[in-house]
């Protein structure tokens, strides 16, 4: 379960945190070049995240397959905000950005991207959004699993 900056002791305040939500910024490197070039492989990752995090997709996802040696780009409009992904098969890189205004638990990005895309390394940063507006304190971006 994700904790707020106040609960983690990273921000002190005498009132409840009123941030706008949470954003996951994910970079996966060393991925299978073939999987990154295949729209369906990347789409399955996004659909699994949507399903397991119980996100609500609004309309149809948008996908773009770029000509060789390019990858794919996908965008899901969510009732909670958005999920976007981009791949660079020539570099073995996939990036994901998930923003949600509704609190939820973390998703096992590292495990899923290793399993589904063959990622060798996964970096997950989590940013509390709107914290500076609500508290006057700059938001902290922390790696997944980081503690105060």
C-alpha positions in Angstrom: 0.0 0.0 0.0 1.4 3.4 -1.0 1.9 5.9 1.9 1.8 9.6 1.6 4.8 11.9 2.1 3.4 12.9 5.5 3.0 9.3 6.5 6.6 8.6 5.4 7.9 11.6 7.4 9.1 13.3 4.3 6.8 16.3 4.6 5.7 17.8 7.9 2.3 19.5 8.0 -0.4 20.1 10.5 -3.2 19.5 8.0 -4.1 16.6 5.7 -2.2 16.3 2.4 -4.4 17.3 -0.5 -2.2 16.3 -3.4 -3.6 15.6 -6.9 -2.4 12.0 -7.1 0.5 9.7 -7.7 2.7 9.2 -10.8 4.8 6.2 -11.7 7.7 6.9 -14.0 9.1 3.6 -15.2 12.2 2.9 -17.4 13.0 -0.7 -18.5 16.3 -1.4 -20.2 17.9 -4.5 -21.7 14.4 -5.5 -23.1 13.9 -8.0 -25.9 14.2 -5.9 -29.1 11.6 -8.2 -30.8 9.1 -7.7 -28.0 9.6 -3.9 -28.1 8.9 -3.8 -31.8 5.7 -5.9 -31.5 2.7 -3.8 -30.7 0.8 -6.8 -29.2 3.7 -7.6 -26.7 3.6 -4.0 -25.3 -0.2 -3.8 -25.4 -0.4 -6.9 -23.2 1.8 -5.3 -20.6 -0.5 -2.2 -20.5 -3.7 -4.2 -20.4 -2.3 -6.3 -17.5 -1.5 -3.2 -15.5 -4.9 -1.7 -16.2 -6.6 -5.0 -15.1 -4.5 -5.7 -12.0 -4.7 -2.1 -10.8 -8.4 -2.0 -11.5 -8.1 1.1 -13.7 -11.0 2.4 -15.8 -10.2 2.9 -19.5 -12.2 5.7 -21.2 -12.8 5.0 -24.9 -10.3 3.0 -27.0 -6.6 3.0 -26.4 -4.5 4.7 -29.1 -1.5 2.9 -30.6 1.1 3.8 -33.1 3.5 1.3 -34.7 6.5 3.0 -36.1 8.3 1.7 -39.2 11.4 -0.5 -38.7 13.6 -0.2 -36.7 11.1 1.9 -34.6 8.9 0.7 -31.7 5.5 1.5 -30.5 3.7 4.2 -28.6 0.5 3.6 -26.7 -1.9 5.9 -24.7 -4.8 4.9 -22.5 -7.1 7.6 -21.3 -8.3 6.6 -17.8 -11.1 7.9 -15.6 -8.2 8.2 -13.0 -5.9 10.0 -15.6 -3.6 8.2 -18.1 -1.2 5.4 -18.9 1.4 6.0 -21.7 4.2 3.8 -23.0 6.9 4.2 -25.6 9.5 1.7 -26.9 12.9 2.0 -28.6 13.8 -1.5 -29.8 17.1 -0.3 -31.3 18.1 0.6 -27.7 16.2 -2.1 -25.8 14.3 0.6 -23.9 10.7 0.8 -22.8 9.2 3.7 -20.8 5.9 3.8 -19.0 4.1 6.7 -17.3 1.0 6.0 -15.1 -0.7 8.9 -13.4 -3.6 8.2 -11.1 -5.6 10.7 -9.0 -7.1 7.8 -7.0 -4.9 6.1 -4.3 -4.0 2.5 -5.0 -1.2 0.0 -4.1 2.0 -0.3 -6.1 2.2 -2.6 -9.1 5.2 -5.0 -9.4 6.7 -3.1 -12.4 10.1 -4.8 -12.1 8.7 -8.4 -12.0 6.2 -7.8 -14.8 8.6 -6.1 -17.2 11.3 -8.7 -16.6 8.7 -11.4 -17.3 6.8 -9.8 -20.2 9.5 -7.8 -22.0 12.7 -9.5 -20.9 13.9 -6.4 -19.1 17.4 -6.6 -17.5 17.0 -3.5 -15.4 13.9 -1.6 -14.3 13.8 1.9 -12.6 10.6 2.9 -10.9 10.2 6.5 -9.6 7.1 7.6 -7.8 6.0 11.2 -7.6 3.3 12.6 -5.4 1.6 15.2 -7.6 0.1 18.5 -6.4 1.8 18.4 -3.1 3.6 21.7 -3.6 0.2 23.4 -4.3 -1.5 21.8 -1.3 1.3 22.2 1.3 3.7 24.8 -0.1 6.4 22.1 0.0 8.2 20.8 -3.1 7.1 17.2 -4.0 9.7 14.4 -3.5 10.3 11.9 -6.2 11.4 8.6 -4.6 12.5 5.3 -6.0 9.9 2.5 -5.5 10.4 0.9 -2.1 12.5 3.8 -0.8 12.0 4.8 2.9 12.6 8.1 4.6 
